[in-house]
Amino acid sequence: MSFRFPQPVLAALWGPFLAGCSLLLAPGRAEAQGITLQTVVGGLASPVDVQSPRGDSRLFVAEQNSGRIRVVVGNSILPVPFLDLGGQISSGGERGLLGLCFDPGYHQNRYFYVALTNPVGDLEVRRYRTTAWDPNLAESWSARLVISVPQPFPNHNGGSLRFGPDGHLYIGTGDGGGADDPGCVAQNLGSLLGKLLRLDVRSLDSSGSYTIPPQNPFVGQAGARGEIFALGLRNPWRFGFDGQSGGLLIADVGEAAREELSWQHLGPGGTNFGWPQMEGTLCNGNASCPPATPGCWAPSLRPPLHEYTHDFWSGGCSVVGGVVYRGCALPGLSGTAWFADYCGGKVWSIATNGWATWGLVERTGELAPAAAGGTLKVITALCEDARGEILILEQTGMLYRVVPSGPAAACQPLRARFQRLSVSQGGLQQLELQFGSAQANRAYAVLGSASGTWPGFGLDGVSVPLNPDAYLQWILGGAAGSLISPAVGLLGAAGEALIDLRLPPGAASQAVGQTLHHAVVALDPFWMTVRASSNAVPLELAP
C-alpha cells in the first residue's frame, strides 16, 4: 500500500500540463478512413510478440508459455517451430518467452534477439542465428547471452526489445515486481530495473560482449550503470519507434489507478518518467525512495503523453501498445499512435507529435472480429509487420491485421524504416525498394540530393527527380563518412533491394538541419538506359 497525498508547491510546477489535460485527452478524429480486422491465423499458444525482418512477408510469433517462435507464412503456421526454448524458461503469470526482434543486418548476419525469463526467473536477452540452409529454422546451439537482469519478484519483467534509428538495441525492463516498487529501483541509477536500456551489440562477435554507446546519458557518472538510457518505468510491456520522427512510444503498465503512454524523443536520452513517485499524473509518493529522489510533479519528471484510468467503467487494467502507424495501406491514419488494454479488450488510436495528443478514437467496434463473437479478447500485443501495417495478438491464439474496409492505398516503391536520424547519436536509415518483377535482376543505382530536391532531369523518357552530384558532394564533405551501402547493385527476382545509409555518431555539426533525399533508378545491363525510377525518400538530420 502506498500513500497518495497532495503537494501544492510541487503540483504548481506541473500546473501547465495538468491544466491542459482536458484538451489533450479530448475525443476527436484523425482523417476518417474505414478500417476492419483481417484474420491472419488462429491456433497460436499465448502469443505475446510478432516481428518480421525488413523486406520479409513472413511473421515470427513468440509464444509466452511454450517458449516457441512460430513462423506464419500467408495464412498458415509452419508445423516446425523456428526456435523452441520450452525447456529453458520459467513460465506462468508474467514470465516466459517475452519478446523478439531482428538485427538490422539480419539479411547478412542472420541474427535475431529474444527476451525471456530463465528457470530461476531472471530476465535474459539472448542472440540467436538462423540456419544457412533453412530460413524457417534457427540454430538452437547458436545462443549467446547478451545481458541478464536479476528479478526480485516474479512479475514486472518487461521484455520488449527493438532496434532504434541509431542501430542500437533498446530493452525495456520492469521494476522487478512487488507493489509500488518497494526498493525504489526504478529511480536507482545503480540498478537496471525499471529502465530503458540501450546497448551496442555489434561487438558481440569481436569481443563476446555488448558495448555501452559512449553517448548514453549516464556514462561516467559515479554509481550509475552506463547501459541506462531512460528511467522511472514500472513495466514497459511494449514499445515501438516512430519511423518518421525517430521517437519511441512506450506503453507503461500502471499500478492501481492509471495506465500511461510515454514518449522518448530522438536524442541523448536521460528522461525520467517518474515511477514510483508518479503514476501517470497522480502522486504515488513512494516512501522508500531516498531523500534526493525527485518528488511528485518535480520538473525533472516527464509527464505521460496520454493516460487513462482503470475503473469499473473503463474495464481496463494493463495498457498494451507501442505502435505509431507509418504503413501505406491507411494513409489517413499515418502518424497515429495505437494502444489497447489487456483486460478491457479495447483498442484506441490517437494523433500525436510526441509533445501533445489530439483526436482520441476508440477503434474496438470497427475491429470487432465476427468470427470471434464480435469482440476482441485479452489483447497481448500491438505490433507491425515488415511494411508497417498494424498487427494485433490475442492471448486466445489469434493473430489479426488492421486493414482498410475499402481498397488499400498503393505503397511507394521506395520506403524508409526511419526518416529522421540524430547527428550526435548517429543512426541507420534502412531503405526497401520494390520495383516489381518486370525489373528483376537489373542493375540499380541510388541517387540523391542534400537539403531539398532539385528540379529533376529526364533520362530515356523517365523522370529522375534528384541530382546525384549534390548528394555525393554532401556525403564527401559534410557528414564525415556517411555511406550508402550498396549504392549500386542488382535487383532481386521480384525487383527488390535492401539499402542502408549509416550516419556515424558525432558527424559534422553543420549537418544538423540538412535533409537528404534518396531515389533509385533501374538500369539496363549495360547501364546505358534508365528503365524505372522510384519516389524520393527524405532523411532529416536532427541534433
C-alpha positions as CSV (number, residue, x, y, z in Angstrom):
1,M,0.0,0.0,0.0
2,S,1.4,3.4,-0.9
3,F,0.4,6.9,0.4
4,R,-1.0,9.4,-2.1
5,F,-1.0,12.9,-0.8
6,P,-1.3,16.4,-2.1
7,Q,1.9,18.5,-2.6
8,P,0.7,22.0,-3.6
9,V,4.1,23.5,-4.3
10,L,5.2,20.6,-6.5
11,A,1.8,20.5,-8.1
12,A,2.2,24.1,-9.2
13,L,5.3,23.1,-11.2
14,W,3.2,20.7,-13.2
15,G,0.3,23.1,-13.4
16,P,0.5,24.0,-17.1
17,F,0.5,20.3,-18.0
18,L,-2.4,19.4,-15.7
19,A,-4.4,22.3,-16.8
20,G,-4.2,21.2,-20.4
21,C,-5.1,17.5,-19.8
22,S,-8.7,18.0,-20.8
23,L,-7.6,19.4,-24.1
24,L,-5.0,16.7,-24.7
25,L,-7.4,13.9,-23.8
26,A,-10.5,15.3,-25.6
27,P,-12.0,12.8,-28.1
28,G,-11.7,13.7,-31.7
29,R,-10.9,12.1,-35.1
30,A,-7.9,12.0,-37.4
31,E,-8.8,12.0,-41.1
32,A,-11.6,9.5,-41.5
33,Q,-10.7,6.2,-43.1
34,G,-12.7,3.0,-42.8
35,I,-10.9,0.1,-41.2
36,T,-11.6,-3.5,-40.3
37,L,-9.8,-6.6,-38.9
38,Q,-8.5,-9.3,-41.0
39,T,-7.7,-12.7,-39.5
40,V,-4.2,-13.9,-40.3
41,V,-4.1,-17.1,-38.3
42,G,-5.5,-18.8,-35.2
43,G,-4.2,-21.7,-33.1
44,L,-1.2,-19.9,-31.6
45,A,-0.4,-20.6,-27.9
46,S,-0.4,-17.5,-25.7
47,P,1.3,-15.3,-28.3
48,V,2.9,-12.1,-26.9
49,D,5.0,-10.6,-29.8
50,V,5.2,-10.8,-33.6
51,Q,8.0,-9.4,-35.7
52,S,9.5,-9.6,-39.2
53,P,12.8,-9.0,-40.7
54,R,12.7,-6.0,-43.1
55,G,11.5,-6.7,-46.5
56,D,10.1,-10.1,-45.4
57,S,6.5,-11.2,-45.7
58,R,6.7,-13.9,-43.1
59,L,5.6,-13.2,-39.5
60,F,7.5,-14.6,-36.5
61,V,5.4,-15.1,-33.3
62,A,6.7,-15.6,-29.8
63,E,4.6,-17.8,-27.6
64,Q,4.9,-16.9,-23.9
65,N,4.4,-20.2,-22.1
66,S,5.5,-22.7,-24.7
67,G,8.8,-20.9,-25.4
68,R,8.4,-21.4,-29.1
69,I,8.8,-18.9,-32.0
70,R,6.3,-19.9,-34.8
71,V,6.6,-18.9,-38.4
72,V,3.5,-17.6,-40.2
73,V,3.5,-17.8,-44.0
74,G,0.4,-16.3,-45.6
75,N,-2.5,-17.7,-43.5
76,S,-0.7,-20.8,-42.3
77,I,1.6,-21.6,-39.3
78,L,4.5,-23.8,-40.3
79,P,4.4,-27.1,-38.4
80,V,8.1,-26.9,-37.2
81,P,8.9,-24.0,-34.8
82,F,11.5,-21.6,-35.8
83,L,13.0,-22.0,-32.3
84,D,11.9,-23.9,-29.2
85,L,13.1,-22.7,-25.9
86,G,10.5,-24.5,-23.8
87,G,13.0,-26.2,-21.5
88,Q,14.9,-23.0,-20.9
89,I,12.3,-20.7,-19.5
90,S,10.2,-20.2,-16.4
91,S,6.6,-19.6,-17.4
92,G,3.3,-18.7,-15.9
93,G,1.9,-15.3,-14.9
94,E,4.2,-12.6,-16.4
95,R,7.2,-15.0,-17.1
96,G,8.1,-16.9,-20.2
97,L,9.3,-16.0,-23.7
98,L,8.5,-12.3,-23.7
99,G,9.8,-10.7,-26.9
100,L,11.9,-10.9,-30.0
101,C,13.4,-8.6,-32.7
102,F,15.6,-9.0,-35.8
103,D,19.0,-7.4,-36.2
104,P,19.1,-4.5,-38.7
105,G,21.7,-6.5,-40.7
106,Y,19.6,-9.8,-40.5
107,H,19.8,-10.5,-44.2
108,Q,23.6,-10.6,-44.0
109,N,24.3,-11.9,-40.5
110,R,21.0,-13.9,-39.8
111,Y,21.0,-12.7,-36.1
112,F,17.9,-12.2,-34.0
113,Y,17.3,-11.5,-30.3
114,V,14.9,-12.8,-27.7
115,A,13.9,-11.8,-24.2
116,L,12.9,-14.4,-21.7
117,T,12.8,-15.3,-18.0
118,N,15.2,-18.1,-17.3
119,P,14.5,-21.1,-15.0
120,V,15.3,-19.0,-11.9
121,G,13.1,-16.1,-13.0
122,D,15.8,-13.6,-14.2
123,L,15.3,-11.6,-17.4
124,E,17.7,-12.6,-20.1
125,V,18.3,-11.2,-23.6
126,R,20.0,-13.7,-25.9
127,R,21.1,-13.6,-29.5
128,Y,20.5,-16.5,-31.9
129,R,21.1,-17.1,-35.6
130,T,19.0,-18.6,-38.4
131,T,20.4,-21.6,-40.2
132,A,22.1,-21.0,-43.5
133,W,20.2,-23.9,-45.2
134,D,16.7,-23.2,-44.0
135,P,15.4,-19.6,-43.4
136,N,12.5,-21.0,-41.3
137,L,14.7,-22.7,-38.8
138,A,17.0,-21.2,-36.2
139,E,20.3,-22.6,-34.8
140,S,19.3,-23.5,-31.2
141,W,23.0,-24.1,-30.5
142,S,24.0,-20.5,-31.5
143,A,22.7,-18.9,-28.3
144,R,24.8,-16.1,-26.9
145,L,23.8,-14.3,-23.7
146,V,23.7,-10.5,-24.3
147,I,22.6,-9.4,-20.8
148,S,20.9,-10.8,-17.6
149,V,18.9,-8.8,-15.2
150,P,18.1,-10.4,-11.8
151,Q,14.4,-10.2,-10.8
152,P,13.5,-10.0,-7.1
153,F,9.8,-10.9,-7.8
154,P,8.0,-13.0,-10.5
155,N,6.2,-10.0,-12.1
156,H,7.1,-6.8,-14.0
157,N,9.7,-8.4,-16.2
158,G,9.4,-6.0,-19.2
159,G,10.7,-7.9,-22.1
160,S,10.2,-5.6,-25.1
161,L,13.2,-5.1,-27.3
162,R,13.6,-3.2,-30.6
163,F,16.4,-1.7,-32.6
164,G,16.3,2.1,-32.8
165,P,17.2,4.5,-35.6
166,D,20.8,4.6,-34.2
167,G,21.2,0.9,-34.9
168,H,21.4,0.1,-31.1
169,L,19.3,-2.4,-29.2
170,Y,16.8,-1.0,-26.8
171,I,15.5,-3.2,-24.0
172,G,12.6,-2.5,-21.6
173,T,12.9,-3.8,-18.0
174,G,10.2,-3.8,-15.4
175,D,10.8,-2.6,-11.8
176,G,11.2,-6.2,-10.7
177,G,7.7,-6.6,-9.2
178,G,6.2,-6.0,-5.8
179,A,3.6,-3.3,-5.1
180,D,4.7,0.3,-5.6
181,D,8.3,-0.6,-6.4
182,P,9.3,-1.4,-2.8
183,G,13.0,-0.8,-3.3
184,C,12.6,2.4,-5.5
185,V,14.8,0.6,-8.0
186,A,13.2,2.4,-11.0
187,Q,14.8,5.7,-9.7
188,N,18.1,4.0,-8.8
189,L,20.7,4.5,-11.5
190,G,22.7,1.7,-10.0
191,S,20.0,-0.8,-10.9
192,L,18.9,-2.0,-14.4
193,L,15.3,-2.5,-13.2
194,G,12.6,-0.1,-14.2
195,K,14.7,1.2,-17.1
196,L,15.0,1.6,-20.8
197,L,18.5,0.2,-21.7
198,R,20.5,1.0,-24.9
199,L,23.3,-1.4,-26.0
200,D,25.6,-1.6,-28.9
201,V,25.5,-5.3,-29.8
202,R,27.7,-5.2,-32.9
203,S,30.7,-6.0,-30.7
204,L,29.4,-9.5,-29.7
205,D,31.3,-11.2,-32.4
206,S,34.6,-9.5,-31.8
207,S,34.7,-9.2,-28.0
208,G,31.9,-11.6,-26.8
209,S,30.1,-8.8,-25.1
210,Y,28.0,-5.8,-25.8
211,T,29.5,-2.3,-25.5
212,I,27.9,0.7,-24.0
213,P,27.4,3.5,-26.5
214,P,29.5,6.4,-25.3
215,Q,26.6,8.8,-26.0
216,N,24.5,7.1,-23.3
217,P,23.4,9.7,-20.8
218,F,24.8,8.3,-17.6
219,V,28.2,7.0,-18.9
220,G,30.9,8.0,-16.5
221,Q,28.5,9.1,-13.7
222,A,29.6,7.6,-10.4
223,G,27.3,4.8,-9.2
224,A,25.3,4.7,-12.4
225,R,25.0,1.9,-14.9
226,G,26.0,3.1,-18.4
227,E,23.5,0.9,-20.1
228,I,20.6,3.0,-18.9
229,F,19.0,5.3,-21.5
230,A,15.9,6.3,-19.5
231,L,14.5,5.6,-16.1
232,G,11.3,5.7,-14.0
233,L,9.3,3.0,-15.7
234,R,7.1,0.4,-14.0
235,N,6.6,-2.3,-16.6
236,P,7.1,-1.1,-20.2
237,W,5.4,-4.1,-21.7
238,R,5.5,-3.0,-25.4
239,F,7.1,-0.1,-27.2
240,G,7.8,0.9,-30.8
241,F,9.8,3.5,-32.7
242,D,8.1,6.1,-34.9
243,G,9.7,5.7,-38.3
244,Q,9.2,9.4,-39.2
245,S,10.2,11.3,-36.0
246,G,12.5,8.6,-34.6
247,G,10.7,8.9,-31.2
248,L,9.8,5.9,-29.0
249,L,6.2,5.3,-27.9
250,I,6.2,3.3,-24.6
251,A,3.1,1.6,-23.1
252,D,3.9,1.5,-19.4
253,V,1.6,-0.6,-17.2
254,G,0.3,1.3,-14.1
255,E,-0.2,0.2,-10.5
256,A,-3.7,0.8,-9.2
257,A,-5.2,3.8,-10.9
258,R,-3.6,4.9,-14.2
259,E,-2.3,3.4,-17.5
260,E,0.1,5.6,-19.5
261,L,1.7,6.1,-22.8
262,S,5.1,7.8,-22.6
263,W,7.2,9.3,-25.3
264,Q,11.0,9.3,-25.6
265,H,12.2,11.8,-28.1
266,L,15.0,11.1,-30.5
267,G,18.2,12.4,-28.9
268,P,20.5,11.9,-26.0
269,G,18.1,10.2,-23.6
270,G,18.2,10.6,-19.8
271,T,14.4,11.0,-19.5
272,N,12.9,10.3,-16.0
273,F,9.3,9.0,-16.5
274,G,8.6,9.4,-12.8
275,W,7.7,5.9,-11.4
276,P,7.4,5.2,-8.4
277,Q,7.0,8.8,-7.4
278,M,4.3,9.3,-10.0
279,E,1.7,7.0,-11.5
280,G,0.7,8.9,-14.6
281,T,-0.2,12.4,-13.4
282,L,-1.1,11.1,-9.9
283,C,1.3,11.4,-7.0
284,N,2.3,7.9,-5.8
285,G,4.9,9.2,-3.3
286,N,7.0,6.1,-2.6
287,A,8.3,6.5,1.0
288,S,11.2,4.0,0.3
289,C,12.9,6.4,-2.2
290,P,16.0,8.2,-0.9
291,P,15.6,11.9,0.1
292,A,17.4,13.0,-3.1
293,T,14.9,11.3,-5.3
294,P,12.7,13.9,-7.3
295,G,9.4,14.3,-5.6
296,C,5.9,14.3,-7.1
297,W,5.5,16.7,-10.0
298,A,9.2,17.6,-10.0
299,P,10.1,19.4,-13.2
300,S,12.7,16.8,-14.0
301,L,10.0,14.1,-14.3
302,R,8.4,13.6,-17.7
303,P,4.6,13.6,-17.7
304,P,2.8,10.9,-19.7
305,L,1.9,11.7,-23.3
306,H,-1.6,10.1,-22.6
307,E,-3.2,8.3,-19.7
308,Y,-6.4,6.6,-18.8
309,T,-7.9,5.3,-15.6
310,H,-8.7,1.7,-14.8
311,D,-12.0,1.6,-13.1
312,F,-15.4,-0.1,-13.4
313,W,-16.5,2.0,-16.4
314,S,-13.3,1.7,-18.5
315,G,-12.9,-2.0,-17.7
316,G,-9.1,-1.6,-18.2
317,C,-6.2,-2.9,-16.2
318,S,-3.0,-3.0,-18.3
319,V,-2.0,-0.9,-21.3
320,V,-0.7,-2.7,-24.3
321,G,0.7,-1.0,-27.3
322,G,3.6,1.0,-28.7
323,V,2.8,1.4,-32.4
324,V,2.9,4.6,-34.4
325,Y,1.4,3.8,-37.8
326,R,3.6,4.6,-40.8
327,G,2.3,1.9,-43.2
328,C,0.9,2.7,-46.6
329,A,-2.5,0.9,-46.7
330,L,-4.1,3.5,-44.4
331,P,-2.7,6.9,-45.3
332,G,-5.4,8.8,-43.4
333,L,-4.1,7.3,-40.2
334,S,-0.4,8.0,-40.7
335,G,1.2,9.3,-37.5
336,T,-1.5,8.0,-35.2
337,A,-0.4,6.1,-32.0
338,W,-2.2,2.8,-31.3
339,F,-2.7,1.1,-28.0
340,A,-5.0,-1.3,-26.3
341,D,-5.9,-2.7,-22.9
342,Y,-5.3,-6.3,-21.9
343,C,-8.4,-6.6,-19.7
344,G,-10.9,-4.5,-21.5
345,G,-10.1,-5.7,-25.0
346,K,-10.4,-2.1,-26.3
347,V,-8.2,-0.5,-29.0
348,W,-7.6,3.2,-29.5
349,S,-5.7,5.4,-31.8
350,I,-4.6,9.0,-31.0
351,A,-2.8,11.6,-33.1
352,T,0.4,12.9,-31.6
353,N,3.6,14.9,-32.3
354,G,5.4,13.5,-29.3
355,W,4.5,16.5,-27.1
356,A,0.7,16.7,-27.3
357,T,-2.1,14.4,-28.4
358,W,-5.4,15.0,-30.1
359,G,-8.1,13.0,-31.9
360,L,-8.6,10.1,-29.5
361,V,-10.7,7.4,-31.2
362,E,-11.8,4.1,-29.8
363,R,-11.4,1.6,-32.6
364,T,-12.9,-1.5,-30.9
365,G,-16.2,-1.5,-32.7
366,E,-14.6,-1.2,-36.1
367,L,-12.2,-4.0,-35.4
368,A,-14.7,-6.5,-33.8
369,P,-13.9,-9.8,-35.4
370,A,-17.2,-11.5,-36.4
371,A,-15.6,-15.0,-36.3
372,A,-14.7,-14.4,-32.6
373,G,-18.2,-13.4,-31.4
374,G,-17.8,-9.7,-32.2
375,T,-15.2,-8.8,-29.5
376,L,-11.5,-8.7,-29.1
377,K,-10.4,-10.8,-26.1
378,V,-7.3,-10.4,-23.9
379,I,-5.0,-8.4,-26.2
380,T,-1.4,-9.1,-25.5
381,A,0.4,-7.0,-28.2
382,L,0.1,-4.4,-30.9
383,C,3.0,-4.7,-33.4
384,E,3.9,-4.0,-37.0
385,D,4.7,-6.2,-40.0
386,A,7.7,-5.5,-42.3
387,R,5.6,-3.0,-44.2
388,G,4.4,-1.1,-41.2
389,E,0.9,-2.4,-41.0
390,I,-0.6,-3.0,-37.6
391,L,-0.9,-6.5,-36.1
392,I,-3.0,-7.5,-33.1
393,L,-2.3,-10.5,-30.9
394,E,-4.8,-12.2,-28.6
395,Q,-3.9,-14.5,-25.7
396,T,-6.6,-16.8,-27.2
397,G,-4.2,-17.6,-30.0
398,M,-5.5,-15.2,-32.7
399,L,-3.3,-13.0,-34.9
400,Y,-5.1,-10.2,-36.8
401,R,-4.1,-7.4,-39.2
402,V,-5.7,-4.0,-39.3
403,V,-6.7,-3.3,-42.9
404,P,-8.8,-0.8,-44.8
405,S,-12.5,-1.6,-45.2
406,G,-12.2,-0.5,-48.9
407,P,-9.3,-0.7,-51.4
408,A,-5.8,-0.4,-49.8
409,A,-3.6,2.5,-50.9
410,A,-0.6,1.6,-53.0
411,C,2.8,1.6,-51.4
412,Q,5.5,3.7,-52.9
413,P,8.4,1.7,-54.5
414,L,11.0,3.1,-52.1
415,R,10.3,3.2,-48.4
416,A,12.4,4.0,-45.4
417,R,12.3,2.4,-41.9
418,F,13.4,5.7,-40.3
419,Q,13.2,9.2,-41.8
420,R,14.9,11.1,-39.0
421,L,18.4,10.5,-37.5
422,S,20.4,12.2,-34.9
423,V,23.8,13.6,-35.9
424,S,25.2,13.3,-32.4
425,Q,23.9,9.8,-31.8
426,G,24.4,8.5,-35.4
427,G,22.0,6.2,-37.0
428,L,20.9,3.8,-39.7
429,Q,18.3,4.6,-42.3
430,Q,17.1,1.4,-43.9
431,L,15.5,1.6,-47.4
432,E,13.3,-1.1,-49.0
433,L,12.9,-1.0,-52.8
434,Q,10.1,-2.8,-54.6
435,F,10.3,-2.2,-58.4
436,G,8.3,-5.3,-59.3
437,S,9.3,-8.5,-61.2
438,A,9.4,-6.6,-64.5
439,Q,12.7,-5.1,-63.3
440,A,14.1,-8.4,-61.9
441,N,17.9,-8.7,-62.0
442,R,18.5,-5.3,-63.4
443,A,21.2,-3.1,-62.1
444,Y,20.2,-0.2,-59.8
445,A,21.9,3.0,-58.5
446,V,21.0,5.3,-55.6
447,L,20.8,9.0,-56.4
448,G,20.1,11.9,-54.1
449,S,20.4,15.5,-53.1
450,A,21.0,17.3,-49.9
451,S,18.7,19.9,-48.3
452,G,16.0,19.8,-50.9
453,T,15.1,18.1,-54.2
454,W,16.3,19.5,-57.4
455,P,14.0,20.2,-60.3
456,G,15.0,16.9,-61.8
457,F,16.0,15.7,-65.2
458,G,14.9,13.1,-67.8
459,L,16.7,10.0,-69.0
460,D,15.3,7.9,-71.8
461,G,11.8,9.3,-71.2
462,V,11.9,8.5,-67.4
463,S,11.8,11.5,-65.0
464,V,14.6,11.2,-62.3
465,P,13.8,13.7,-59.6
466,L,17.1,14.1,-57.9
467,N,20.6,15.4,-58.6
468,P,23.4,12.9,-57.8
469,D,26.2,15.4,-57.8
470,A,24.8,17.4,-54.9
471,Y,24.2,14.2,-52.9
472,L,27.8,12.9,-53.4
473,Q,29.2,16.3,-52.6
474,W,27.3,16.3,-49.3
475,I,28.4,12.8,-48.4
476,L,32.1,13.5,-49.1
477,G,32.2,16.9,-47.5
478,G,29.5,17.2,-44.8
479,A,28.9,14.2,-42.6
480,A,32.4,12.7,-42.0
481,G,31.9,9.3,-43.5
482,S,28.2,8.9,-44.3
483,L,27.8,5.8,-46.5
484,I,25.1,4.2,-48.6
485,S,25.5,0.5,-48.9
486,P,25.2,-0.7,-51.5
487,A,24.8,2.4,-53.6
488,V,24.8,0.2,-56.7
489,G,23.7,-3.4,-57.1
490,L,21.4,-5.9,-58.7
491,L,17.7,-6.2,-58.1
492,G,16.3,-9.5,-56.8
493,A,13.9,-11.8,-58.6
494,A,10.9,-9.6,-57.5
495,G,12.7,-6.4,-58.4
496,E,13.6,-5.7,-54.8
497,A,16.6,-4.4,-52.9
498,L,17.6,-3.5,-49.4
499,I,19.8,-0.5,-49.0
500,D,21.3,1.2,-45.9
501,L,22.6,4.6,-45.1
502,R,24.7,4.7,-41.9
503,L,25.4,8.0,-40.2
504,P,28.3,7.7,-37.8
505,P,27.9,9.2,-34.3
506,G,29.3,12.7,-33.9
507,A,29.0,13.6,-37.6
508,A,29.9,17.2,-38.5
509,S,27.7,19.7,-36.6
510,Q,26.9,21.6,-39.8
511,A,24.9,18.6,-40.9
512,V,22.1,19.4,-38.4
513,G,19.1,20.7,-40.2
514,Q,20.1,19.2,-43.5
515,T,17.7,16.8,-45.3
516,L,18.9,14.1,-47.7
517,H,16.6,12.8,-50.4
518,H,17.1,9.4,-51.9
519,A,15.8,7.9,-55.1
520,V,16.7,4.8,-57.0
521,V,16.9,4.1,-60.8
522,A,16.9,0.7,-62.5
523,L,19.3,0.4,-65.4
524,D,19.7,-2.0,-68.3
525,P,22.6,-4.5,-68.1
526,F,24.9,-2.1,-69.8
527,W,24.0,0.9,-67.6
528,M,23.1,2.8,-70.8
529,T,19.3,3.5,-70.2
530,V,17.0,4.1,-67.3
531,R,14.1,1.6,-67.1
532,A,12.4,2.8,-63.9
533,S,12.8,5.4,-61.1
534,S,11.5,5.5,-57.6
535,N,9.9,8.1,-55.4
536,A,12.1,10.4,-53.3
537,V,12.5,9.4,-49.6
538,P,13.7,12.1,-47.2
539,L,16.1,11.8,-44.2
540,E,16.0,14.7,-41.8
541,L,19.2,15.2,-39.7
542,A,18.4,16.2,-36.1
543,P,20.9,17.4,-33.4
